[in-house]
Protein backbone atom coordinates (compact mmCIF):
# COMPACT_ATOMS: atom_id res chain seq x y z
CA UNK A 1 0.00 0.00 0.00
CA UNK A 2 1.28 3.53 -0.73
CA UNK A 3 2.61 5.73 2.03
CA UNK A 4 0.09 8.30 3.22
CA UNK A 5 0.93 11.47 5.10
CA UNK A 6 -1.19 13.48 7.51
CA UNK A 7 -0.13 17.04 8.32
CA UNK A 8 -1.30 19.00 11.36
CA UNK A 9 -0.20 19.93 14.84
CA UNK A 10 0.61 16.59 16.45
CA UNK A 11 1.21 15.25 19.97
CA UNK A 12 1.75 11.84 21.55
CA UNK A 13 2.90 10.45 24.89
CA UNK A 14 6.21 8.63 25.18
CA UNK A 15 6.29 8.02 28.96
CA UNK A 16 4.35 8.36 32.19
CA UNK A 17 4.84 11.93 33.48
CA UNK A 18 5.18 10.44 36.96
CA UNK A 19 8.39 8.72 35.87
CA UNK A 20 10.06 11.38 33.74
CA UNK A 21 8.27 14.66 34.50
CA UNK A 22 5.59 16.27 32.35
CA UNK A 23 7.94 18.06 29.95
CA UNK A 24 9.76 14.85 29.00
CA UNK A 25 6.62 12.70 28.74
CA UNK A 26 5.45 13.77 25.28
CA UNK A 27 6.52 14.87 21.82
CA UNK A 28 4.77 17.80 20.17
CA UNK A 29 5.12 19.17 16.66
CA UNK A 30 3.44 22.48 15.89
CA UNK A 31 3.60 21.58 12.19
CA UNK A 32 3.79 17.81 12.28
CA UNK A 33 3.66 14.99 9.77
CA UNK A 34 2.47 11.44 10.40
CA UNK A 35 3.54 8.89 7.78
CA UNK A 36 1.49 5.70 7.49
CA UNK A 37 2.04 2.60 5.37
CA UNK A 38 0.05 -0.64 5.39
CA UNK A 39 -1.88 0.52 8.45
CA UNK A 40 1.20 1.20 10.58
CA UNK A 41 3.22 4.25 11.56
CA UNK A 42 6.35 4.76 9.48
CA UNK A 43 7.60 8.04 10.93
CA UNK A 44 6.39 11.06 12.81
CA UNK A 45 8.06 14.42 13.14
CA UNK A 46 8.41 17.96 11.94
CA UNK A 47 6.70 18.42 8.59
CA UNK A 48 9.34 20.65 7.02
CA UNK A 49 12.08 18.14 7.80
CA UNK A 50 10.18 15.06 6.64
CA UNK A 51 8.81 16.63 3.47
CA UNK A 52 12.34 16.94 2.07
CA UNK A 53 12.47 13.15 1.66
CA UNK A 54 8.96 12.68 0.25
CA UNK A 55 8.10 12.53 -3.42
CA UNK A 56 4.64 11.82 -4.73
CA UNK A 57 3.16 11.03 -1.33
CA UNK A 58 -0.51 11.82 -0.81
CA UNK A 59 -0.73 14.44 2.01
CA UNK A 60 -3.95 15.11 3.91
CA UNK A 61 -3.79 18.40 5.79
CA UNK A 62 -5.82 19.34 8.85
CA UNK A 63 -5.48 23.06 9.65
CA UNK A 64 -6.57 24.34 13.07
CA UNK A 65 -6.45 20.83 14.46
CA UNK A 66 -4.41 18.47 16.60
CA UNK A 67 -3.66 14.82 15.78
CA UNK A 68 -3.32 12.41 18.71
CA UNK A 69 -3.32 8.62 19.06
CA UNK A 70 -6.79 7.08 19.27
CA UNK A 71 -8.30 6.95 22.73
CA UNK A 72 -8.39 3.64 24.62
CA UNK A 73 -11.30 2.71 26.92
CA UNK A 74 -10.34 0.13 29.53
CA UNK A 75 -13.85 -0.53 30.86
CA UNK A 76 -17.23 -0.22 29.13
CA UNK A 77 -20.48 -2.23 28.75
CA UNK A 78 -21.86 -2.30 25.21
CA UNK A 79 -25.24 -3.81 26.25
CA UNK A 80 -25.86 -0.77 28.46
CA UNK A 81 -25.78 1.68 25.54
CA UNK A 82 -29.57 1.95 25.51
CA UNK A 83 -29.86 2.68 29.23
CA UNK A 84 -27.18 5.34 29.63
CA UNK A 85 -28.45 8.33 31.65
CA UNK A 86 -30.93 6.30 33.72
CA UNK A 87 -31.98 8.29 36.75
CA UNK A 88 -31.04 8.01 40.35
CA UNK A 89 -29.64 4.96 42.11
CA UNK A 90 -26.42 3.66 43.60
CA UNK A 91 -24.70 0.60 42.25
CA UNK A 92 -26.69 -2.38 43.55
CA UNK A 93 -30.11 -0.78 43.10
CA UNK A 94 -29.02 0.50 39.70
CA UNK A 95 -28.09 -3.01 38.58
CA UNK A 96 -31.46 -4.45 39.57
CA UNK A 97 -33.55 -1.52 38.33
CA UNK A 98 -31.91 -0.79 34.99
CA UNK A 99 -28.99 -3.01 34.06
CA UNK A 100 -30.39 -6.51 34.39
CA UNK A 101 -33.63 -5.79 32.50
CA UNK A 102 -31.67 -4.09 29.70
CA UNK A 103 -29.24 -6.98 29.39
CA UNK A 104 -32.08 -9.50 29.27
CA UNK A 105 -32.92 -8.35 25.74
CA UNK A 106 -29.60 -9.63 24.42
CA UNK A 107 -30.88 -13.17 24.07
CA UNK A 108 -32.07 -11.77 20.72
CA UNK A 109 -29.16 -11.85 18.25
CA UNK A 110 -30.70 -9.12 16.07
CA UNK A 111 -31.01 -6.79 19.08
CA UNK A 112 -27.39 -7.47 19.99
CA UNK A 113 -26.22 -6.77 16.42
CA UNK A 114 -28.12 -3.49 16.20
CA UNK A 115 -26.78 -2.35 19.57
CA UNK A 116 -23.23 -3.35 18.66
CA UNK A 117 -23.40 -1.13 15.59
CA UNK A 118 -24.69 1.85 17.56
CA UNK A 119 -22.07 1.23 20.24
CA UNK A 120 -19.15 1.11 17.81
CA UNK A 121 -20.46 4.17 15.96
CA UNK A 122 -20.45 6.04 19.29
CA UNK A 123 -16.95 4.90 20.20
CA UNK A 124 -15.56 6.07 16.87
CA UNK A 125 -17.54 9.31 16.97
CA UNK A 126 -15.81 10.00 20.27
CA UNK A 127 -12.35 9.03 19.06
CA UNK A 128 -12.06 5.69 20.85
CA UNK A 129 -10.29 3.08 18.71
CA UNK A 130 -9.68 0.32 21.30
CA UNK A 131 -11.90 -0.82 24.17
CA UNK A 132 -12.20 -3.55 26.78
CA UNK A 133 -15.89 -4.44 26.63
CA UNK A 134 -18.46 -6.35 28.67
CA UNK A 135 -21.02 -8.40 26.76
CA UNK A 136 -23.93 -10.14 28.50
CA UNK A 137 -24.36 -13.70 29.73
CA UNK A 138 -25.56 -14.63 26.24
CA UNK A 139 -22.86 -15.97 23.88
CA UNK A 140 -24.69 -14.36 20.94
CA UNK A 141 -24.03 -10.94 22.46
CA UNK A 142 -20.29 -11.54 22.05
CA UNK A 143 -20.65 -13.02 18.57
CA UNK A 144 -22.58 -9.94 17.42
CA UNK A 145 -20.05 -7.56 18.93
CA UNK A 146 -16.98 -9.27 17.50
CA UNK A 147 -18.56 -9.55 14.05
CA UNK A 148 -19.17 -5.80 13.97
CA UNK A 149 -15.68 -4.99 15.28
CA UNK A 150 -13.97 -7.36 12.84
CA UNK A 151 -15.75 -5.75 9.90
CA UNK A 152 -14.28 -2.37 10.89
CA UNK A 153 -10.80 -3.80 11.58
CA UNK A 154 -10.86 -2.46 15.14
CA UNK A 155 -8.75 -3.62 18.07
CA UNK A 156 -11.36 -4.74 20.59
CA UNK A 157 -11.38 -7.04 23.63
CA UNK A 158 -14.63 -8.53 24.93
CA UNK A 159 -16.15 -11.49 26.70
CA UNK A 160 -19.32 -13.23 27.78
CA UNK A 161 -20.45 -12.41 31.31
CA UNK A 162 -20.16 -15.25 33.83
CA UNK A 163 -22.96 -15.04 36.40
CA UNK A 164 -24.44 -18.11 38.07
CA UNK A 165 -26.08 -16.64 41.18
CA UNK A 166 -27.60 -13.52 42.76
CA UNK A 167 -29.09 -12.37 39.46
CA UNK A 168 -32.40 -12.91 37.63
CA UNK A 169 -32.94 -16.41 36.25
CA UNK A 170 -33.05 -15.06 32.71
CA UNK A 171 -29.47 -13.78 33.11
CA UNK A 172 -27.73 -16.68 34.82
CA UNK A 173 -25.63 -19.49 33.46
CA UNK A 174 -24.01 -22.31 35.43
CA UNK A 175 -20.38 -22.80 36.28
CA UNK A 176 -20.16 -25.55 33.67
CA UNK A 177 -22.17 -23.86 30.90
CA UNK A 178 -20.37 -20.57 31.40
CA UNK A 179 -17.02 -22.31 31.03
CA UNK A 180 -18.09 -24.28 27.93
CA UNK A 181 -19.63 -21.25 26.21
CA UNK A 182 -16.57 -19.14 26.97
CA UNK A 183 -14.22 -21.75 25.53
CA UNK A 184 -16.28 -21.94 22.34
CA UNK A 185 -16.15 -18.14 21.98
CA UNK A 186 -12.40 -18.13 22.59
CA UNK A 187 -11.86 -20.72 19.87
CA UNK A 188 -14.02 -18.71 17.51
CA UNK A 189 -12.74 -15.18 18.12
CA UNK A 190 -9.56 -14.86 20.21
CA UNK A 191 -6.73 -13.64 18.01
CA UNK A 192 -8.91 -13.23 14.93
CA UNK A 193 -8.01 -9.96 13.21
CA UNK A 194 -7.34 -7.47 16.00
CA UNK A 195 -9.71 -9.14 18.48
CA UNK A 196 -8.96 -10.67 21.87
CA UNK A 197 -11.10 -12.43 24.45
CA UNK A 198 -11.60 -11.51 28.11
CA UNK A 199 -12.77 -13.98 30.74
CA UNK A 200 -15.56 -11.91 32.31
CA UNK A 201 -17.03 -12.75 35.71
CA UNK A 202 -19.37 -9.82 36.35
CA UNK A 203 -18.20 -9.38 39.91
CA UNK A 204 -17.58 -11.69 42.86
CA UNK A 205 -21.15 -11.59 44.28
CA UNK A 206 -22.73 -12.99 41.10
CA UNK A 207 -20.37 -15.94 40.69
CA UNK A 208 -20.19 -18.98 42.92
CA UNK A 209 -16.79 -20.18 44.13
CA UNK A 210 -17.10 -23.02 41.60
CA UNK A 211 -17.58 -20.58 38.73
CA UNK A 212 -14.71 -18.36 39.88
CA UNK A 213 -12.43 -21.40 40.10
CA UNK A 214 -13.29 -22.44 36.55
CA UNK A 215 -12.80 -18.86 35.36
CA UNK A 216 -9.35 -18.79 36.95
CA UNK A 217 -8.40 -21.99 35.17
CA UNK A 218 -9.76 -20.68 31.89
CA UNK A 219 -7.80 -17.42 32.23
CA UNK A 220 -4.55 -19.39 32.18
CA UNK A 221 -5.50 -22.04 29.63
CA UNK A 222 -5.08 -19.86 26.54
CA UNK A 223 -2.19 -17.51 25.74
CA UNK A 224 -2.99 -13.82 25.66
CA UNK A 225 -6.42 -13.98 27.32
CA UNK A 226 -7.66 -11.09 29.43
CA UNK A 227 -9.64 -11.13 32.67
CA UNK A 228 -12.16 -8.33 33.14
CA UNK A 229 -14.30 -7.72 36.21
CA UNK A 230 -15.28 -5.20 38.89
CA UNK A 231 -13.55 -4.50 42.20
CA UNK A 232 -14.30 -2.30 45.23
CA UNK A 233 -16.62 0.10 43.46
CA UNK A 234 -19.19 0.68 46.19
CA UNK A 235 -19.17 0.34 50.00
CA UNK A 236 -22.36 -1.78 50.07
CA UNK A 237 -20.88 -4.03 47.39
CA UNK A 238 -17.76 -4.57 49.49
CA UNK A 239 -19.85 -5.50 52.54
CA UNK A 240 -21.78 -7.97 50.39
CA UNK A 241 -18.57 -9.61 49.23
CA UNK A 242 -17.40 -9.97 52.84
CA UNK A 243 -20.68 -11.67 53.74
CA UNK A 244 -20.52 -14.05 50.77
CA UNK A 245 -16.83 -14.92 51.17
CA UNK A 246 -16.12 -14.70 54.93
CA UNK A 247 -13.13 -17.01 54.58
CA UNK A 248 -11.28 -14.51 52.38
CA UNK A 249 -9.32 -11.54 53.75
CA UNK A 250 -10.99 -9.03 51.42
CA UNK A 251 -12.55 -8.36 48.03
CA UNK A 252 -9.34 -8.64 46.00
CA UNK A 253 -8.41 -11.83 47.85
CA UNK A 254 -11.52 -13.50 46.40
CA UNK A 255 -10.13 -13.03 42.90
CA UNK A 256 -6.56 -13.77 43.98
CA UNK A 257 -7.59 -17.05 45.58
CA UNK A 258 -9.21 -18.14 42.32
CA UNK A 259 -6.21 -17.18 40.12
CA UNK A 260 -8.01 -14.22 38.56
CA UNK A 261 -5.14 -11.78 38.97
CA UNK A 262 -1.96 -10.93 37.10
CA UNK A 263 -0.92 -9.52 33.72
CA UNK A 264 -3.93 -8.67 31.52
CA UNK A 265 -6.29 -8.80 34.51
CA UNK A 266 -8.21 -5.52 34.53
CA UNK A 267 -10.28 -4.54 37.55
CA UNK A 268 -12.80 -1.76 37.02
CA UNK A 269 -13.05 1.03 39.63
CA UNK A 270 -10.89 0.14 42.66
CA UNK A 271 -12.33 3.12 44.50
CA UNK A 272 -11.99 1.69 48.01
CA UNK A 273 -8.70 -0.22 47.99
CA UNK A 274 -6.41 -0.50 50.99
CA UNK A 275 -2.63 -0.24 50.66
CA UNK A 276 -2.18 -4.01 50.93
CA UNK A 277 -4.57 -4.59 48.04
CA UNK A 278 -2.83 -1.95 45.97
CA UNK A 279 0.53 -3.54 46.68
CA UNK A 280 -0.80 -6.92 45.56
CA UNK A 281 -2.23 -5.48 42.34
CA UNK A 282 1.06 -3.75 41.62
CA UNK A 283 3.32 -6.72 42.29
CA UNK A 284 1.21 -9.03 40.10
CA UNK A 285 1.11 -6.66 37.11
CA UNK A 286 -2.67 -6.25 37.32
CA UNK A 287 -4.46 -3.11 36.15
CA UNK A 288 -7.24 -0.88 37.41
CA UNK A 289 -9.64 1.06 35.17
CA UNK A 290 -10.30 4.57 36.52
CA UNK A 291 -13.94 5.41 35.65
CA UNK A 292 -14.59 8.95 36.90
CA UNK A 293 -17.96 9.74 35.30
CA UNK A 294 -19.45 6.48 36.58
CA UNK A 295 -17.98 6.81 40.08
CA UNK A 296 -19.48 10.29 40.39
CA UNK A 297 -22.83 9.45 38.76
CA UNK A 298 -23.45 6.42 40.99
CA UNK A 299 -22.03 8.11 44.08
CA UNK A 300 -19.43 5.36 44.47
CA UNK A 301 -16.51 7.52 45.62
CA UNK A 302 -13.26 9.12 44.48
CA UNK A 303 -10.47 7.03 42.97
CA UNK A 304 -7.02 7.62 44.46
CA UNK A 305 -4.65 7.74 41.48
CA UNK A 306 -1.66 8.68 43.62
CA UNK A 307 -2.19 5.65 45.88
CA UNK A 308 -2.53 3.31 42.92
CA UNK A 309 0.58 4.53 41.10
CA UNK A 310 2.65 4.61 44.28
CA UNK A 311 2.12 0.86 44.46
CA UNK A 312 2.99 0.36 40.80
CA UNK A 313 -0.50 -0.40 39.54
CA UNK A 314 -1.07 0.01 35.82
CA UNK A 315 -3.98 2.46 35.53
CA UNK A 316 -6.15 2.91 32.46
CA UNK A 317 -9.11 5.18 31.78
CA UNK A 318 -12.65 3.86 31.40
CA UNK A 319 -16.02 5.37 30.58
CA UNK A 320 -18.05 2.54 32.15
CA UNK A 321 -21.06 3.30 29.95
CA UNK A 322 -23.92 2.96 31.01
CA UNK A 323 -23.06 3.81 34.63
CA UNK A 324 -20.72 6.32 33.03
CA UNK A 325 -22.45 9.24 31.41
CA UNK A 326 -20.47 9.72 28.20
CA UNK A 327 -18.61 7.74 25.54
CA UNK A 328 -16.15 10.64 25.35
CA UNK A 329 -12.77 10.14 26.98
CA UNK A 330 -12.43 13.93 26.90
CA UNK A 331 -15.41 14.04 29.28
CA UNK A 332 -13.80 11.27 31.35
CA UNK A 333 -10.62 13.31 31.68
CA UNK A 334 -12.53 16.44 32.59
CA UNK A 335 -14.22 14.56 35.44
CA UNK A 336 -10.96 12.86 36.39
CA UNK A 337 -9.41 16.28 36.88
CA UNK A 338 -12.21 17.19 39.30
CA UNK A 339 -11.93 13.89 41.16
CA UNK A 340 -8.25 14.48 41.69
CA UNK A 341 -8.86 18.04 42.83
CA UNK A 342 -11.18 16.67 45.51
CA UNK A 343 -8.45 14.19 46.51
CA UNK A 344 -5.92 17.03 46.84
CA UNK A 345 -4.08 15.83 43.74
CA UNK A 346 -3.50 17.28 40.29
CA UNK A 347 -4.05 16.03 36.75
CA UNK A 348 -2.01 18.06 34.29
CA UNK A 349 -2.90 17.85 30.57
CA UNK A 350 0.07 15.67 29.64
CA UNK A 351 -0.81 13.14 32.34
CA UNK A 352 -4.38 13.22 31.02
CA UNK A 353 -3.16 12.49 27.49
CA UNK A 354 -1.06 9.64 28.85
CA UNK A 355 -4.01 8.08 30.72
CA UNK A 356 -6.26 8.11 27.65
CA UNK A 357 -3.63 6.71 25.28
CA UNK A 358 -0.28 5.16 26.23
CA UNK A 359 -1.23 4.57 29.88
CA UNK A 360 -4.35 2.65 28.90
CA UNK A 361 -2.34 0.72 26.30
CA UNK A 362 0.08 -0.30 29.05
CA UNK A 363 -2.81 -1.31 31.30
CA UNK A 364 -3.89 -3.67 28.51
CA UNK A 365 -0.33 -4.83 27.71
CA UNK A 366 -0.77 -3.43 24.22
CA UNK A 367 1.79 -0.62 24.34
CA UNK A 368 3.94 -2.52 21.83
CA UNK A 369 1.12 -2.11 19.28
CA UNK A 370 -0.90 1.01 20.12
CA UNK A 371 -0.87 4.08 22.37
CA UNK A 372 1.53 6.42 20.58
CA UNK A 373 3.20 7.06 17.23
CA UNK A 374 6.38 5.02 17.57
CA UNK A 375 7.43 3.52 14.23
CA UNK A 376 5.79 0.17 13.55
CA UNK A 377 2.76 0.71 15.76
CA UNK A 378 -0.76 0.42 14.43
CA UNK A 379 -1.93 3.70 12.93
CA UNK A 380 -4.98 4.38 15.12
CA UNK A 381 -5.34 8.15 15.45
CA UNK A 382 -7.83 10.98 15.74
CA UNK A 383 -8.08 14.58 14.58
CA UNK A 384 -9.20 17.10 17.21
CA UNK A 385 -10.79 20.25 15.81
CA UNK A 386 -9.66 23.47 17.50
CA UNK A 387 -12.73 25.23 16.08
CA UNK A 388 -15.31 22.57 17.03
CA UNK A 389 -17.45 25.00 19.05
CA UNK A 390 -17.52 28.80 19.18
CA UNK A 391 -16.44 28.82 22.83
CA UNK A 392 -13.55 26.43 22.24
CA UNK A 393 -12.36 28.44 19.24
CA UNK A 394 -12.52 31.67 21.24
CA UNK A 395 -10.74 30.13 24.24
CA UNK A 396 -7.91 28.81 22.08
CA UNK A 397 -7.25 32.26 20.65
CA UNK A 398 -5.95 33.07 24.13
CA UNK A 399 -3.93 29.86 24.63
CA UNK A 400 -0.20 30.48 24.98
CA UNK A 401 1.09 26.89 24.87
CA UNK A 402 0.22 23.35 23.88
CA UNK A 403 -0.46 22.63 27.56
CA UNK A 404 -3.19 25.29 27.57
CA UNK A 405 -4.60 24.05 24.28
CA UNK A 406 -4.71 20.45 25.45
CA UNK A 407 -6.31 21.36 28.76
CA UNK A 408 -8.98 23.45 27.04
CA UNK A 409 -9.79 20.55 24.70
CA UNK A 410 -10.18 18.27 27.72
CA UNK A 411 -12.24 20.72 29.76
CA UNK A 412 -14.52 22.01 26.99
CA UNK A 413 -14.43 19.11 24.55
CA UNK A 414 -16.78 16.25 23.71
CA UNK A 415 -17.70 14.27 20.59
CA UNK A 416 -17.98 17.49 18.55
CA UNK A 417 -14.21 17.94 18.82
CA UNK A 418 -13.50 14.65 17.01
CA UNK A 419 -13.22 15.68 13.37
CA UNK A 420 -12.06 12.27 12.14
CA UNK A 421 -11.10 8.85 13.50
CA UNK A 422 -8.68 6.45 11.79
CA UNK A 423 -8.09 2.76 12.47
CA UNK A 424 -5.10 1.03 10.84
CA UNK A 425 -4.64 4.18 8.79
CA UNK A 426 -8.15 4.10 7.30
CA UNK A 427 -10.84 6.64 8.13
CA UNK A 428 -13.64 5.03 10.15
CA UNK A 429 -15.43 8.21 11.25
CA UNK A 430 -15.87 11.57 9.57
CA UNK A 431 -17.79 14.09 11.64
CA UNK A 432 -18.47 16.42 8.73
CA UNK A 433 -20.12 13.68 6.65
CA UNK A 434 -22.75 13.38 9.36
CA UNK A 435 -22.67 9.60 9.36
CA UNK A 436 -20.21 6.78 10.19
CA UNK A 437 -17.84 5.92 7.36
CA UNK A 438 -19.11 2.32 7.41
CA UNK A 439 -22.76 3.35 6.95
TARANOR-V653489 format. One record per residue. RES is the residue in three letters. PHI is phi as a letter, one per 40 degrees, with the letter a starting at -180 (NA if undefined). BURIAL is + if it has 9 or more other C-alpha atoms within 8 Angstrom, else -. Layout:
BEGIN
res: {RES	RES}
phi: {PHI	PHI}
burial: {BURIAL	BURIAL}
END
This chain:
BEGIN
res: {UNK	UNK	UNK	UNK	UNK	UNK	UNK	UNK	UNK	UNK	UNK	UNK	UNK	UNK	UNK	UNK	UNK	UNK	UNK	UNK	UNK	UNK	UNK	UNK	UNK	UNK	UNK	UNK	UNK	UNK	UNK	UNK	UNK	UNK	UNK	UNK	UNK	UNK	UNK	UNK	UNK	UNK	UNK	UNK	UNK	UNK	UNK	UNK	UNK	UNK	UNK	UNK	UNK	UNK	UNK	UNK	UNK	UNK	UNK	UNK	UNK	UNK	UNK	UNK	UNK	UNK	UNK	UNK	UNK	UNK	UNK	UNK	UNK	UNK	UNK	UNK	UNK	UNK	UNK	UNK	UNK	UNK	UNK	UNK	UNK	UNK	UNK	UNK	UNK	UNK	UNK	UNK	UNK	UNK	UNK	UNK	UNK	UNK	UNK	UNK	UNK	UNK	UNK	UNK	UNK	UNK	UNK	UNK	UNK	UNK	UNK	UNK	UNK	UNK	UNK	UNK	UNK	UNK	UNK	UNK	UNK	UNK	UNK	UNK	UNK	UNK	UNK	UNK	UNK	UNK	UNK	UNK	UNK	UNK	UNK	UNK	UNK	UNK	UNK	UNK	UNK	UNK	UNK	UNK	UNK	UNK	UNK	UNK	UNK	UNK	UNK	UNK	UNK	UNK	UNK	UNK	UNK	UNK	UNK	UNK	UNK	UNK	UNK	UNK	UNK	UNK	UNK	UNK	UNK	UNK	UNK	UNK	UNK	UNK	UNK	UNK	UNK	UNK	UNK	UNK	UNK	UNK	UNK	UNK	UNK	UNK	UNK	UNK	UNK	UNK	UNK	UNK	UNK	UNK	UNK	UNK	UNK	UNK	UNK	UNK	UNK	UNK	UNK	UNK	UNK	UNK	UNK	UNK	UNK	UNK	UNK	UNK	UNK	UNK	UNK	UNK	UNK	UNK	UNK	UNK	UNK	UNK	UNK	UNK	UNK	UNK	UNK	UNK	UNK	UNK	UNK	UNK	UNK	UNK	UNK	UNK	UNK	UNK	UNK	UNK	UNK	UNK	UNK	UNK	UNK	UNK	UNK	UNK	UNK	UNK	UNK	UNK	UNK	UNK	UNK	UNK	UNK	UNK	UNK	UNK	UNK	UNK	UNK	UNK	UNK	UNK	UNK	UNK	UNK	UNK	UNK	UNK	UNK	UNK	UNK	UNK	UNK	UNK	UNK	UNK	UNK	UNK	UNK	UNK	UNK	UNK	UNK	UNK	UNK	UNK	UNK	UNK	UNK	UNK	UNK	UNK	UNK	UNK	UNK	UNK	UNK	UNK	UNK	UNK	UNK	UNK	UNK	UNK	UNK	UNK	UNK	UNK	UNK	UNK	UNK	UNK	UNK	UNK	UNK	UNK	UNK	UNK	UNK	UNK	UNK	UNK	UNK	UNK	UNK	UNK	UNK	UNK	UNK	UNK	UNK	UNK	UNK	UNK	UNK	UNK	UNK	UNK	UNK	UNK	UNK	UNK	UNK	UNK	UNK	UNK	UNK	UNK	UNK	UNK	UNK	UNK	UNK	UNK	UNK	UNK	UNK	UNK	UNK	UNK	UNK	UNK	UNK	UNK	UNK	UNK	UNK	UNK	UNK	UNK	UNK	UNK	UNK	UNK	UNK	UNK	UNK	UNK	UNK	UNK	UNK	UNK	UNK	UNK	UNK	UNK	UNK	UNK	UNK	UNK	UNK	UNK	UNK	UNK	UNK	UNK	UNK	UNK	UNK	UNK	UNK	UNK	UNK	UNK	UNK	UNK	UNK	UNK	UNK	UNK	UNK	UNK	UNK	UNK	UNK	UNK	UNK	UNK	UNK	UNK	UNK	UNK	UNK	UNK	UNK	UNK	UNK	UNK	UNK	UNK	UNK	UNK	UNK	UNK	UNK}
phi: {NA	c	c	b	b	b	b	a	c	a	a	a	c	b	a	c	d	c	c	b	g	c	c	c	c	a	b	b	b	d	b	b	b	b	b	b	a	f	g	b	c	c	a	a	i	c	c	c	c	c	c	c	b	b	b	g	c	c	b	b	b	b	c	f	a	b	c	b	d	c	c	b	b	c	a	a	b	c	c	c	d	c	b	d	g	c	c	g	a	c	d	c	c	c	c	c	c	b	c	c	d	c	c	d	c	c	c	c	c	c	c	c	c	c	c	d	c	c	d	c	d	c	d	c	c	b	g	c	b	b	a	b	b	c	c	b	c	c	d	c	c	c	d	c	c	c	c	c	c	c	d	c	g	c	c	b	b	a	a	c	c	b	a	b	a	f	a	d	d	c	b	b	b	b	d	c	c	c	c	c	c	c	c	c	c	c	c	c	b	c	g	c	f	b	c	a	b	b	c	b	c	d	a	d	c	b	b	c	d	c	c	c	c	c	c	c	c	d	d	b	c	b	c	g	c	b	b	b	a	b	a	f	c	a	c	c	c	c	c	c	c	c	c	c	b	c	c	c	c	i	c	c	c	c	c	c	d	b	g	b	a	h	d	g	c	b	b	c	g	f	c	b	c	c	c	c	c	c	c	c	c	c	c	c	g	c	b	b	c	c	b	c	c	c	c	c	c	c	g	c	h	b	c	b	c	c	d	c	c	d	c	g	c	c	b	b	b	b	c	f	d	c	c	c	b	a	c	c	c	c	c	d	c	c	c	c	d	c	d	c	d	c	c	g	b	b	b	c	c	c	c	c	d	d	d	c	b	c	c	c	c	c	d	c	f	b	c	c	b	a	h	a	b	c	d	g	c	c	c	c	a	b	b	c	c	c	b	c	b	d	c	c	d	c	c	c	c	b	c	b	a	c	c	c	c	c	c	c	c	c	c	b	c	a	c	c	c	c	c	a	b	b	b	f	g	b	c	b	a	b	d	c	c	g	a	c	c	c	c}
burial: {-	-	+	+	+	+	+	+	+	+	+	+	+	+	+	+	+	-	-	+	+	+	-	+	+	+	+	+	+	-	+	+	+	+	+	+	+	+	+	+	+	+	+	+	+	+	+	-	-	+	-	-	-	-	-	-	+	-	-	-	-	+	-	+	+	+	+	+	+	+	+	+	+	+	+	+	+	+	+	+	+	-	+	+	-	-	-	-	-	+	+	-	-	+	+	+	-	+	+	+	+	+	+	+	-	+	+	-	+	-	+	+	+	-	+	+	+	-	+	+	+	+	+	+	+	+	+	+	+	+	+	+	+	+	+	+	+	+	+	+	+	+	+	+	+	+	-	+	+	+	-	-	+	+	+	+	+	+	+	+	+	+	+	+	+	-	+	-	-	-	+	+	+	+	+	-	-	+	+	-	+	+	+	-	+	+	-	-	+	+	-	-	-	+	+	+	+	+	+	+	+	+	+	+	+	+	+	+	-	-	+	+	+	+	+	+	+	+	+	-	-	-	-	-	+	+	+	+	+	+	+	+	+	+	+	-	+	+	-	+	+	+	-	-	-	-	-	+	-	-	+	-	+	+	+	+	-	+	+	+	+	+	+	+	+	+	+	+	+	+	+	+	-	-	-	-	+	+	+	-	+	+	+	+	+	+	+	+	+	+	+	+	+	+	+	+	+	+	-	+	+	+	+	+	-	-	+	+	+	-	+	+	+	+	+	+	+	+	+	+	+	+	+	+	+	+	+	+	+	+	+	+	+	+	+	+	+	-	+	+	+	-	-	-	-	-	+	-	+	+	+	+	+	+	+	+	+	+	+	+	+	+	+	+	+	+	+	-	-	+	+	+	+	-	+	-	+	+	+	+	+	+	+	+	+	+	+	+	-	-	-	+	+	-	+	+	-	-	+	-	-	-	-	+	+	+	+	+	+	+	+	-	+	+	+	+	+	+	+	+	+	+	+	+	+	-	+	+	+	+	+	-	-	-	-	+	-	-	-}
END
